[in-house]
Amino acid sequence: MTTAANPAPTRALFTVKGAAEYLSLGRSTIYELMAAGKLPYTKVGRIRRIRRAELDAFVAQLELSTT
């Protein structure tokens, strides 16, 4: 008998490290994007959190290189 594995829950909030992994960017790049206002975030306690929707919107607005 086999059982279906439960799918991993979708994350709603990401840490800077998690956002960097999600976008395949460095942590310092994520901090730069937040400081420039290009990547909105919220603070939960002392930790910055980035909504998945904000990460997806950031990716959607990127221009793709045609070279």
All heavy atoms as TSV, in Angstrom:
chain	resi	resn	atom	element	x	y	z
A	1	MET	N	N	0.843	-1.169	0.000
A	1	MET	CA	C	0.000	0.000	0.000
A	1	MET	C	C	0.892	1.237	0.000
A	1	MET	O	O	1.846	1.327	0.750
A	1	MET	CB	C	-0.906	-0.012	1.231
A	1	MET	CG	C	-1.623	1.265	1.364
A	1	MET	SD	S	-2.799	1.562	2.687
A	1	MET	CE	C	-2.811	0.273	3.806
A	2	THR	N	N	0.569	2.193	-0.850
A	2	THR	CA	C	1.324	3.436	-0.891
A	2	THR	C	C	0.431	4.570	-0.434
A	2	THR	O	O	-0.782	4.540	-0.628
A	2	THR	CB	C	1.824	3.739	-2.320
A	2	THR	OG1	O	0.694	3.862	-3.172
A	2	THR	CG2	C	2.752	2.649	-2.813
A	3	THR	N	N	1.045	5.544	0.172
A	3	THR	CA	C	0.294	6.727	0.594
A	3	THR	C	C	0.830	7.920	-0.162
A	3	THR	O	O	2.030	8.017	-0.434
A	3	THR	CB	C	0.430	6.968	2.110
A	3	THR	OG1	O	1.807	7.130	2.419
A	3	THR	CG2	C	-0.157	5.815	2.901
A	4	ALA	N	N	-0.049	8.811	-0.510
A	4	ALA	CA	C	0.365	10.026	-1.208
A	4	ALA	C	C	1.037	10.954	-0.216
A	4	ALA	O	O	0.544	11.165	0.892
A	4	ALA	CB	C	-0.841	10.713	-1.839
A	5	ALA	N	N	2.159	11.471	-0.628
A	5	ALA	CA	C	2.872	12.422	0.232
A	5	ALA	C	C	2.140	13.752	0.212
A	5	ALA	O	O	1.624	14.183	-0.813
A	5	ALA	CB	C	4.297	12.606	-0.261
A	6	ASN	N	N	2.065	14.374	1.359
A	6	ASN	CA	C	1.442	15.688	1.438
A	6	ASN	C	C	2.346	16.696	0.756
A	6	ASN	O	O	3.553	16.718	1.012
A	6	ASN	CB	C	1.215	16.102	2.890
A	6	ASN	CG	C	0.146	15.275	3.558
A	6	ASN	OD1	O	-0.721	14.726	2.881
A	6	ASN	ND2	N	0.202	15.173	4.863
A	7	PRO	N	N	1.795	17.549	-0.101
A	7	PRO	CA	C	2.639	18.562	-0.732
A	7	PRO	C	C	3.146	19.551	0.316
A	7	PRO	O	O	2.470	19.806	1.309
A	7	PRO	CB	C	1.708	19.250	-1.729
A	7	PRO	CG	C	0.335	18.943	-1.256
A	7	PRO	CD	C	0.411	17.642	-0.498
A	8	ALA	N	N	4.331	20.057	0.082
A	8	ALA	CA	C	4.904	21.034	1.006
A	8	ALA	C	C	4.041	22.288	1.007
A	8	ALA	O	O	3.567	22.717	-0.047
A	8	ALA	CB	C	6.325	21.375	0.589
A	9	PRO	N	N	3.783	22.860	2.175
A	9	PRO	CA	C	2.973	24.069	2.217
A	9	PRO	C	C	3.671	25.221	1.496
A	9	PRO	O	O	4.897	25.327	1.527
A	9	PRO	CB	C	2.820	24.357	3.707
A	9	PRO	CG	C	3.917	23.614	4.363
A	9	PRO	CD	C	4.246	22.454	3.473
A	10	THR	N	N	2.905	26.044	0.850
A	10	THR	CA	C	3.452	27.198	0.161
A	10	THR	C	C	3.742	28.274	1.195
A	10	THR	O	O	2.900	28.585	2.028
A	10	THR	CB	C	2.441	27.735	-0.869
A	10	THR	OG1	O	1.995	26.655	-1.665
A	10	THR	CG2	C	3.059	28.778	-1.747
A	11	ARG	N	N	4.933	28.817	1.116
A	11	ARG	CA	C	5.314	29.857	2.065
A	11	ARG	C	C	4.699	31.182	1.675
A	11	ARG	O	O	4.691	31.557	0.523
A	11	ARG	CB	C	6.832	29.984	2.091
A	11	ARG	CG	C	7.502	28.742	2.631
A	11	ARG	CD	C	8.976	28.747	2.413
A	11	ARG	NE	N	9.607	29.837	3.138
A	11	ARG	CZ	C	10.908	30.047	3.141
A	11	ARG	NH1	N	11.709	29.256	2.472
A	11	ARG	NH2	N	11.422	31.049	3.808
A	12	ALA	N	N	4.199	31.894	2.660
A	12	ALA	CA	C	3.611	33.209	2.417
A	12	ALA	C	C	4.637	34.315	2.634
A	12	ALA	O	O	4.625	35.329	1.946
A	12	ALA	CB	C	2.416	33.431	3.332
A	13	LEU	N	N	5.534	34.125	3.604
A	13	LEU	CA	C	6.556	35.116	3.934
A	13	LEU	C	C	7.936	34.483	3.849
A	13	LEU	O	O	8.120	33.331	4.241
A	13	LEU	CB	C	6.352	35.662	5.347
A	13	LEU	CG	C	5.092	36.473	5.600
A	13	LEU	CD1	C	4.985	36.806	7.086
A	13	LEU	CD2	C	5.098	37.745	4.783
A	14	PHE	N	N	8.883	35.259	3.357
A	14	PHE	CA	C	10.255	34.792	3.233
A	14	PHE	C	C	11.191	35.676	4.040
A	14	PHE	O	O	10.993	36.889	4.112
A	14	PHE	CB	C	10.711	34.855	1.767
A	14	PHE	CG	C	10.086	33.808	0.894
A	14	PHE	CD1	C	8.794	33.950	0.421
A	14	PHE	CD2	C	10.804	32.684	0.532
A	14	PHE	CE1	C	8.218	32.990	-0.388
A	14	PHE	CE2	C	10.243	31.721	-0.284
A	14	PHE	CZ	C	8.946	31.874	-0.752
A	15	THR	N	N	12.213	35.086	4.617
A	15	THR	CA	C	13.304	35.858	5.203
A	15	THR	C	C	14.145	36.380	4.041
A	15	THR	O	O	13.952	35.990	2.888
A	15	THR	CB	C	14.184	34.978	6.102
A	15	THR	OG1	O	14.754	33.944	5.289
A	15	THR	CG2	C	13.399	34.391	7.262
A	16	VAL	N	N	15.108	37.232	4.340
A	16	VAL	CA	C	16.012	37.721	3.296
A	16	VAL	C	C	16.758	36.540	2.679
A	16	VAL	O	O	16.867	36.439	1.454
A	16	VAL	CB	C	16.989	38.775	3.858
A	16	VAL	CG1	C	18.067	39.112	2.841
A	16	VAL	CG2	C	16.217	40.028	4.265
A	17	LYS	N	N	17.207	35.631	3.505
A	17	LYS	CA	C	17.918	34.457	3.001
A	17	LYS	C	C	17.001	33.613	2.108
A	17	LYS	O	O	17.393	33.177	1.023
A	17	LYS	CB	C	18.425	33.611	4.167
A	17	LYS	CG	C	19.166	32.374	3.730
A	17	LYS	CD	C	19.631	31.551	4.925
A	17	LYS	CE	C	20.286	30.262	4.464
A	17	LYS	NZ	N	20.647	29.408	5.584
A	18	GLY	N	N	15.775	33.393	2.552
A	18	GLY	CA	C	14.822	32.618	1.771
A	18	GLY	C	C	14.471	33.298	0.455
A	18	GLY	O	O	14.331	32.640	-0.577
A	19	ALA	N	N	14.315	34.617	0.492
A	19	ALA	CA	C	14.018	35.371	-0.729
A	19	ALA	C	C	15.182	35.287	-1.706
A	19	ALA	O	O	14.986	35.143	-2.909
A	19	ALA	CB	C	13.716	36.825	-0.381
A	20	ALA	N	N	16.390	35.349	-1.177
A	20	ALA	CA	C	17.577	35.233	-2.029
A	20	ALA	C	C	17.620	33.870	-2.710
A	20	ALA	O	O	17.891	33.775	-3.912
A	20	ALA	CB	C	18.843	35.463	-1.203
A	21	GLU	N	N	17.311	32.833	-1.964
A	21	GLU	CA	C	17.288	31.492	-2.545
A	21	GLU	C	C	16.164	31.376	-3.575
A	21	GLU	O	O	16.362	30.803	-4.648
A	21	GLU	CB	C	17.108	30.448	-1.448
A	21	GLU	CG	C	18.315	30.320	-0.545
A	21	GLU	CD	C	18.068	29.445	0.668
A	21	GLU	OE1	O	16.943	28.914	0.829
A	21	GLU	OE2	O	19.005	29.298	1.467
A	22	TYR	N	N	15.002	31.915	-3.267
A	22	TYR	CA	C	13.841	31.853	-4.158
A	22	TYR	C	C	14.131	32.549	-5.486
A	22	TYR	O	O	13.742	32.067	-6.548
A	22	TYR	CB	C	12.646	32.496	-3.459
A	22	TYR	CG	C	11.345	32.437	-4.219
A	22	TYR	CD1	C	10.644	31.245	-4.343
A	22	TYR	CD2	C	10.801	33.584	-4.788
A	22	TYR	CE1	C	9.430	31.188	-5.024
A	22	TYR	CE2	C	9.596	33.539	-5.466
A	22	TYR	CZ	C	8.920	32.340	-5.580
A	22	TYR	OH	O	7.727	32.296	-6.256
A	23	LEU	N	N	14.837	33.691	-5.425
A	23	LEU	CA	C	15.139	34.465	-6.629
A	23	LEU	C	C	16.497	34.119	-7.241
A	23	LEU	O	O	16.860	34.682	-8.271
A	23	LEU	CB	C	15.102	35.969	-6.305
A	23	LEU	CG	C	13.761	36.535	-5.863
A	23	LEU	CD1	C	13.908	38.011	-5.518
A	23	LEU	CD2	C	12.711	36.335	-6.939
A	24	SER	N	N	17.245	33.243	-6.603
A	24	SER	CA	C	18.602	32.889	-7.055
A	24	SER	C	C	19.496	34.128	-7.111
A	24	SER	O	O	20.229	34.352	-8.075
A	24	SER	CB	C	18.567	32.194	-8.416
A	24	SER	OG	O	17.842	30.997	-8.342
A	25	LEU	N	N	19.410	34.934	-6.060
A	25	LEU	CA	C	20.228	36.129	-5.916
A	25	LEU	C	C	20.973	36.060	-4.592
A	25	LEU	O	O	20.658	35.232	-3.742
A	25	LEU	CB	C	19.357	37.393	-5.945
A	25	LEU	CG	C	18.570	37.663	-7.222
A	25	LEU	CD1	C	17.619	38.843	-7.012
A	25	LEU	CD2	C	19.507	37.927	-8.377
A	26	GLY	N	N	21.923	36.956	-4.401
A	26	GLY	CA	C	22.640	37.028	-3.139
A	26	GLY	C	C	21.852	37.815	-2.100
A	26	GLY	O	O	20.999	38.642	-2.442
A	27	ARG	N	N	22.152	37.550	-0.829
A	27	ARG	CA	C	21.470	38.280	0.239
A	27	ARG	C	C	21.716	39.774	0.148
A	27	ARG	O	O	20.808	40.576	0.364
A	27	ARG	CB	C	21.905	37.764	1.608
A	27	ARG	CG	C	21.334	36.417	1.953
A	27	ARG	CD	C	21.662	35.956	3.360
A	27	ARG	NE	N	23.041	36.243	3.720
A	27	ARG	CZ	C	23.418	36.780	4.886
A	27	ARG	NH1	N	22.543	37.049	5.808
A	27	ARG	NH2	N	24.686	37.012	5.139
A	28	SER	N	N	22.949	40.175	-0.188
A	28	SER	CA	C	23.244	41.609	-0.272
A	28	SER	C	C	22.432	42.266	-1.383
A	28	SER	O	O	22.007	43.420	-1.253
A	28	SER	CB	C	24.738	41.848	-0.484
A	28	SER	OG	O	25.176	41.230	-1.678
A	29	THR	N	N	22.167	41.547	-2.452
A	29	THR	CA	C	21.335	42.084	-3.532
A	29	THR	C	C	19.911	42.301	-3.044
A	29	THR	O	O	19.282	43.323	-3.361
A	29	THR	CB	C	21.342	41.137	-4.748
A	29	THR	OG1	O	22.686	40.954	-5.177
A	29	THR	CG2	C	20.501	41.687	-5.888
A	30	ILE	N	N	19.396	41.380	-2.250
A	30	ILE	CA	C	18.050	41.526	-1.694
A	30	ILE	C	C	17.999	42.764	-0.800
A	30	ILE	O	O	17.064	43.568	-0.887
A	30	ILE	CB	C	17.615	40.263	-0.921
A	30	ILE	CG1	C	17.600	39.036	-1.835
A	30	ILE	CG2	C	16.260	40.477	-0.246
A	30	ILE	CD1	C	16.607	39.103	-2.974
A	31	TYR	N	N	18.999	42.944	0.060
A	31	TYR	CA	C	19.042	44.131	0.921
A	31	TYR	C	C	19.102	45.409	0.084
A	31	TYR	O	O	18.447	46.404	0.414
A	31	TYR	CB	C	20.234	44.076	1.877
A	31	TYR	CG	C	20.010	43.182	3.066
A	31	TYR	CD1	C	20.756	42.018	3.231
A	31	TYR	CD2	C	19.072	43.500	4.045
A	31	TYR	CE1	C	20.565	41.186	4.325
A	31	TYR	CE2	C	18.866	42.679	5.143
A	31	TYR	CZ	C	19.624	41.533	5.278
A	31	TYR	OH	O	19.427	40.722	6.365
A	32	GLU	N	N	19.873	45.410	-0.993
A	32	GLU	CA	C	19.970	46.578	-1.867
A	32	GLU	C	C	18.625	46.882	-2.523
A	32	GLU	O	O	18.227	48.048	-2.620
A	32	GLU	CB	C	21.043	46.353	-2.936
A	32	GLU	CG	C	22.450	46.364	-2.397
A	32	GLU	CD	C	23.484	45.915	-3.414
A	32	GLU	OE1	O	23.139	45.718	-4.607
A	32	GLU	OE2	O	24.659	45.756	-3.027
A	33	LEU	N	N	17.936	45.850	-2.984
A	33	LEU	CA	C	16.628	46.038	-3.609
A	33	LEU	C	C	15.618	46.601	-2.609
A	33	LEU	O	O	14.814	47.472	-2.945
A	33	LEU	CB	C	16.117	44.715	-4.192
A	33	LEU	CG	C	16.852	44.195	-5.421
A	33	LEU	CD1	C	16.440	42.766	-5.720
A	33	LEU	CD2	C	16.604	45.103	-6.616
A	34	MET	N	N	15.677	46.127	-1.365
A	34	MET	CA	C	14.773	46.641	-0.336
A	34	MET	C	C	15.098	48.099	-0.022
A	34	MET	O	O	14.186	48.926	0.095
A	34	MET	CB	C	14.863	45.783	0.928
A	34	MET	CG	C	14.255	44.409	0.758
A	34	MET	SD	S	14.110	43.447	2.285
A	34	MET	CE	C	15.778	43.431	2.888
A	35	ALA	N	N	16.386	48.425	0.100
A	35	ALA	CA	C	16.792	49.797	0.423
A	35	ALA	C	C	16.403	50.764	-0.692
A	35	ALA	O	O	16.048	51.917	-0.425
A	35	ALA	CB	C	18.302	49.847	0.666
A	36	ALA	N	N	16.427	50.290	-1.935
A	36	ALA	CA	C	16.077	51.130	-3.080
A	36	ALA	C	C	14.567	51.229	-3.287
A	36	ALA	O	O	14.106	51.966	-4.150
A	36	ALA	CB	C	16.735	50.572	-4.342
A	37	GLY	N	N	13.799	50.476	-2.498
A	37	GLY	CA	C	12.348	50.511	-2.628
A	37	GLY	C	C	11.821	49.656	-3.771
A	37	GLY	O	O	10.657	49.748	-4.127
A	38	LYS	N	N	12.678	48.829	-4.346
A	38	LYS	CA	C	12.261	47.983	-5.469
A	38	LYS	C	C	11.657	46.665	-5.019
A	38	LYS	O	O	11.021	45.978	-5.810
A	38	LYS	CB	C	13.450	47.712	-6.380
A	38	LYS	CG	C	13.984	48.959	-7.049
A	38	LYS	CD	C	15.156	48.647	-7.941
A	38	LYS	CE	C	15.671	49.923	-8.585
A	38	LYS	NZ	N	16.831	49.657	-9.432
A	39	LEU	N	N	11.868	46.323	-3.751
A	39	LEU	CA	C	11.325	45.088	-3.206
A	39	LEU	C	C	10.691	45.394	-1.853
A	39	LEU	O	O	11.390	45.523	-0.839
A	39	LEU	CB	C	12.432	44.035	-3.069
A	39	LEU	CG	C	12.012	42.620	-2.725
A	39	LEU	CD1	C	11.021	42.071	-3.747
A	39	LEU	CD2	C	13.225	41.715	-2.680
A	40	PRO	N	N	9.374	45.565	-1.824
A	40	PRO	CA	C	8.694	45.894	-0.567
A	40	PRO	C	C	8.834	44.774	0.467
A	40	PRO	O	O	8.908	43.599	0.112
A	40	PRO	CB	C	7.234	46.048	-0.988
A	40	PRO	CG	C	7.258	46.265	-2.459
A	40	PRO	CD	C	8.459	45.515	-2.947
A	41	TYR	N	N	8.875	45.170	1.725
A	41	TYR	CA	C	8.999	44.201	2.817
A	41	TYR	C	C	8.264	44.718	4.034
A	41	TYR	O	O	7.843	45.870	4.085
A	41	TYR	CB	C	10.470	43.947	3.146
A	41	TYR	CG	C	11.185	45.161	3.708
A	41	TYR	CD1	C	11.248	45.372	5.077
A	41	TYR	CD2	C	11.787	46.090	2.869
A	41	TYR	CE1	C	11.890	46.490	5.591
A	41	TYR	CE2	C	12.434	47.194	3.369
A	41	TYR	CZ	C	12.487	47.391	4.731
A	41	TYR	OH	O	13.105	48.493	5.245
A	42	THR	N	N	8.110	43.851	4.998
A	42	THR	CA	C	7.518	44.236	6.273
A	42	THR	C	C	8.454	43.749	7.375
A	42	THR	O	O	9.264	42.848	7.140
A	42	THR	CB	C	6.106	43.647	6.447
A	42	THR	OG1	O	5.521	44.203	7.617
A	42	THR	CG2	C	6.137	42.135	6.536
A	43	LYS	N	N	8.356	44.363	8.528
A	43	LYS	CA	C	9.167	43.902	9.654
A	43	LYS	C	C	8.270	43.178	10.639
A	43	LYS	O	O	7.203	43.661	11.000
A	43	LYS	CB	C	9.865	45.071	10.333
A	43	LYS	CG	C	11.011	45.633	9.491
A	43	LYS	CD	C	11.794	46.684	10.219
A	43	LYS	CE	C	12.788	45.985	11.117
A	43	LYS	NZ	N	13.743	46.914	11.737
A	44	VAL	N	N	8.703	42.010	11.045
A	44	VAL	CA	C	8.037	41.227	12.075
A	44	VAL	C	C	9.048	41.145	13.207
A	44	VAL	O	O	10.037	40.420	13.106
A	44	VAL	CB	C	7.647	39.822	11.562
A	44	VAL	CG1	C	6.991	39.028	12.677
A	44	VAL	CG2	C	6.742	39.917	10.345
A	45	GLY	N	N	8.800	41.936	14.230
A	45	GLY	CA	C	9.813	42.066	15.270
A	45	GLY	C	C	11.010	42.801	14.684
A	45	GLY	O	O	10.870	43.863	14.099
A	46	ARG	N	N	12.172	42.199	14.783
A	46	ARG	CA	C	13.379	42.808	14.221
A	46	ARG	C	C	13.742	42.243	12.861
A	46	ARG	O	O	14.712	42.672	12.250
A	46	ARG	CB	C	14.559	42.587	15.169
A	46	ARG	CG	C	14.382	43.247	16.525
A	46	ARG	CD	C	15.585	43.065	17.398
A	46	ARG	NE	N	16.103	41.696	17.314
A	46	ARG	CZ	C	17.236	41.299	17.862
A	46	ARG	NH1	N	17.957	42.129	18.540
A	46	ARG	NH2	N	17.633	40.054	17.746
A	47	ILE	N	N	12.961	41.287	12.397
A	47	ILE	CA	C	13.308	40.577	11.169
A	47	ILE	C	C	12.466	41.077	10.003
A	47	ILE	O	O	11.254	41.238	10.117
A	47	ILE	CB	C	13.093	39.057	11.354
A	47	ILE	CG1	C	13.966	38.551	12.494
A	47	ILE	CG2	C	13.404	38.309	10.073
A	47	ILE	CD1	C	13.657	37.132	12.896
A	48	ARG	N	N	13.117	41.306	8.870
A	48	ARG	CA	C	12.409	41.694	7.654
A	48	ARG	C	C	11.828	40.452	6.999
A	48	ARG	O	O	12.491	39.436	6.882
A	48	ARG	CB	C	13.360	42.387	6.685
A	48	ARG	CG	C	13.861	43.710	7.189
A	48	ARG	CD	C	14.858	44.296	6.203
A	48	ARG	NE	N	15.358	45.562	6.660
A	48	ARG	CZ	C	16.549	45.741	7.200
A	48	ARG	NH1	N	17.368	44.726	7.329
A	48	ARG	NH2	N	16.921	46.915	7.607
A	49	ARG	N	N	10.589	40.575	6.537
A	49	ARG	CA	C	9.920	39.491	5.818
A	49	ARG	C	C	9.402	40.042	4.498
A	49	ARG	O	O	8.945	41.181	4.426
A	49	ARG	CB	C	8.741	38.920	6.609
A	49	ARG	CG	C	9.123	38.349	7.951
A	49	ARG	CD	C	9.853	37.056	7.800
A	49	ARG	NE	N	10.080	36.496	9.133
A	49	ARG	CZ	C	10.907	35.523	9.376
A	49	ARG	NH1	N	11.594	34.987	8.397
A	49	ARG	NH2	N	11.066	35.066	10.592
A	50	ILE	N	N	9.479	39.209	3.479
A	50	ILE	CA	C	9.047	39.612	2.144
A	50	ILE	C	C	7.942	38.662	1.709
A	50	ILE	O	O	8.113	37.445	1.766
A	50	ILE	CB	C	10.228	39.559	1.159
A	50	ILE	CG1	C	11.389	40.401	1.695
A	50	ILE	CG2	C	9.784	40.042	-0.225
A	50	ILE	CD1	C	12.711	40.113	1.042
A	51	ARG	N	N	6.817	39.235	1.284
A	51	ARG	CA	C	5.689	38.417	0.846
A	51	ARG	C	C	6.017	37.736	-0.478
A	51	ARG	O	O	6.668	38.314	-1.336
A	51	ARG	CB	C	4.443	39.286	0.675
A	51	ARG	CG	C	3.907	39.830	1.973
A	51	ARG	CD	C	2.677	40.694	1.805
A	51	ARG	NE	N	1.886	40.314	0.648
A	51	ARG	CZ	C	1.171	41.174	-0.071
A	51	ARG	NH1	N	1.145	42.440	0.243
A	51	ARG	NH2	N	0.466	40.756	-1.100
A	52	ARG	N	N	5.546	36.520	-0.625
A	52	ARG	CA	C	5.753	35.775	-1.868
A	52	ARG	C	C	5.205	36.562	-3.062
A	52	ARG	O	O	5.812	36.600	-4.129
A	52	ARG	CB	C	5.079	34.411	-1.780
A	52	ARG	CG	C	5.252	33.599	-3.030
A	52	ARG	CD	C	4.425	32.307	-2.967
A	52	ARG	NE	N	4.931	31.408	-3.951
A	52	ARG	CZ	C	5.690	30.354	-3.696
A	52	ARG	NH1	N	6.010	30.059	-2.462
A	52	ARG	NH2	N	6.122	29.585	-4.664
A	53	ALA	N	N	4.070	37.217	-2.878
A	53	ALA	CA	C	3.471	38.010	-3.955
A	53	ALA	C	C	4.411	39.121	-4.409
A	53	ALA	O	O	4.479	39.434	-5.603
A	53	ALA	CB	C	2.137	38.591	-3.502
A	54	GLU	N	N	5.149	39.722	-3.468
A	54	GLU	CA	C	6.103	40.778	-3.824
A	54	GLU	C	C	7.268	40.203	-4.626
A	54	GLU	O	O	7.748	40.826	-5.574
A	54	GLU	CB	C	6.626	41.485	-2.565
A	54	GLU	CG	C	5.556	42.143	-1.727
A	54	GLU	CD	C	4.826	43.278	-2.436
A	54	GLU	OE1	O	5.235	43.697	-3.538
A	54	GLU	OE2	O	3.827	43.742	-1.873
A	55	LEU	N	N	7.718	39.022	-4.257
A	55	LEU	CA	C	8.800	38.370	-4.997
A	55	LEU	C	C	8.354	38.028	-6.414
A	55	LEU	O	O	9.079	38.277	-7.388
A	55	LEU	CB	C	9.269	37.109	-4.272
A	55	LEU	CG	C	9.877	37.332	-2.889
A	55	LEU	CD1	C	10.149	35.998	-2.210
A	55	LEU	CD2	C	11.150	38.151	-2.985
A	56	ASP	N	N	7.142	37.490	-6.540
A	56	ASP	CA	C	6.616	37.135	-7.855
A	56	ASP	C	C	6.399	38.382	-8.712
A	56	ASP	O	O	6.669	38.369	-9.915
A	56	ASP	CB	C	5.322	36.334	-7.716
A	56	ASP	CG	C	5.561	34.954	-7.121
A	56	ASP	OD1	O	6.696	34.432	-7.221
A	56	ASP	OD2	O	4.616	34.391	-6.543
A	57	ALA	N	N	5.924	39.469	-8.096
A	57	ALA	CA	C	5.731	40.720	-8.832
A	57	ALA	C	C	7.066	41.283	-9.296
A	57	ALA	O	O	7.169	41.815	-10.412
A	57	ALA	CB	C	4.999	41.742	-7.953
A	58	PHE	N	N	8.096	41.163	-8.467
A	58	PHE	CA	C	9.428	41.629	-8.839
A	58	PHE	C	C	9.925	40.866	-10.060
A	58	PHE	O	O	10.431	41.457	-11.007
A	58	PHE	CB	C	10.408	41.474	-7.666
A	58	PHE	CG	C	11.817	41.825	-8.026
A	58	PHE	CD1	C	12.213	43.151	-8.116
A	58	PHE	CD2	C	12.751	40.832	-8.288
A	58	PHE	CE1	C	13.508	43.479	-8.471
A	58	PHE	CE2	C	14.046	41.150	-8.634
A	58	PHE	CZ	C	14.430	42.482	-8.729
A	59	VAL	N	N	9.770	39.562	-10.063
A	59	VAL	CA	C	10.203	38.735	-11.196
A	59	VAL	C	C	9.413	39.113	-12.447
A	59	VAL	O	O	9.976	39.242	-13.540
A	59	VAL	CB	C	10.052	37.234	-10.882
A	59	VAL	CG1	C	10.273	36.390	-12.114
A	59	VAL	CG2	C	11.005	36.829	-9.768
A	60	ALA	N	N	8.113	39.318	-12.304
A	60	ALA	CA	C	7.267	39.635	-13.447
A	60	ALA	C	C	7.645	40.954	-14.120
A	60	ALA	O	O	7.505	41.099	-15.333
A	60	ALA	CB	C	5.806	39.669	-13.016
A	61	GLN	N	N	8.159	41.913	-13.342
A	61	GLN	CA	C	8.481	43.200	-13.916
A	61	GLN	C	C	9.879	43.262	-14.513
A	61	GLN	O	O	10.246	44.240	-15.152
A	61	GLN	CB	C	8.291	44.325	-12.875
A	61	GLN	CG	C	9.167	44.249	-11.661
A	61	GLN	CD	C	10.517	44.917	-11.838
A	61	GLN	OE1	O	10.656	45.872	-12.577
A	61	GLN	NE2	N	11.525	44.392	-11.160
A	62	LEU	N	N	10.679	42.212	-14.329
A	62	LEU	CA	C	12.022	42.193	-14.897
A	62	LEU	C	C	11.967	42.135	-16.415
A	62	LEU	O	O	11.121	41.443	-16.987
A	62	LEU	CB	C	12.808	40.982	-14.380
A	62	LEU	CG	C	13.179	40.987	-12.914
A	62	LEU	CD1	C	13.842	39.666	-12.552
A	62	LEU	CD2	C	14.102	42.134	-12.583
A	63	GLU	N	N	12.855	42.853	-17.057
A	63	GLU	CA	C	12.955	42.783	-18.504
A	63	GLU	C	C	13.894	41.633	-18.861
A	63	GLU	O	O	14.968	41.496	-18.294
A	63	GLU	CB	C	13.521	44.085	-19.063
A	63	GLU	CG	C	12.568	45.246	-18.933
A	63	GLU	CD	C	13.115	46.495	-19.598
A	63	GLU	OE1	O	13.845	46.361	-20.599
A	63	GLU	OE2	O	12.830	47.576	-19.110
A	64	LEU	N	N	13.462	40.828	-19.800
A	64	LEU	CA	C	14.283	39.710	-20.233
A	64	LEU	C	C	15.256	40.189	-21.308
A	64	LEU	O	O	14.893	40.947	-22.197
A	64	LEU	CB	C	13.416	38.579	-20.768
A	64	LEU	CG	C	12.458	37.953	-19.749
A	64	LEU	CD1	C	11.628	36.873	-20.429
A	64	LEU	CD2	C	13.242	37.352	-18.605
A	65	SER	N	N	16.474	39.720	-21.221
A	65	SER	CA	C	17.482	40.056	-22.211
A	65	SER	C	C	17.199	39.292	-23.508
A	65	SER	O	O	16.881	38.110	-23.484
A	65	SER	CB	C	18.861	39.681	-21.680
A	65	SER	OG	O	19.824	39.884	-22.682
A	66	THR	N	N	17.327	39.971	-24.632
A	66	THR	CA	C	17.074	39.325	-25.923
A	66	THR	C	C	18.368	39.051	-26.675
A	66	THR	O	O	18.355	38.858	-27.877
A	66	THR	CB	C	16.141	40.201	-26.791
A	66	THR	OG1	O	16.749	41.492	-26.954
A	66	THR	CG2	C	14.774	40.320	-26.161
A	67	THR	N	N	19.472	39.060	-25.977
A	67	THR	CA	C	20.755	38.793	-26.648
A	67	THR	C	C	21.040	37.324	-26.715
A	67	THR	O	O	20.559	36.526	-26.028
A	67	THR	CB	C	21.924	39.502	-25.901
A	67	THR	OG1	O	21.946	39.037	-24.543
A	67	THR	CG2	C	21.788	40.980	-25.984
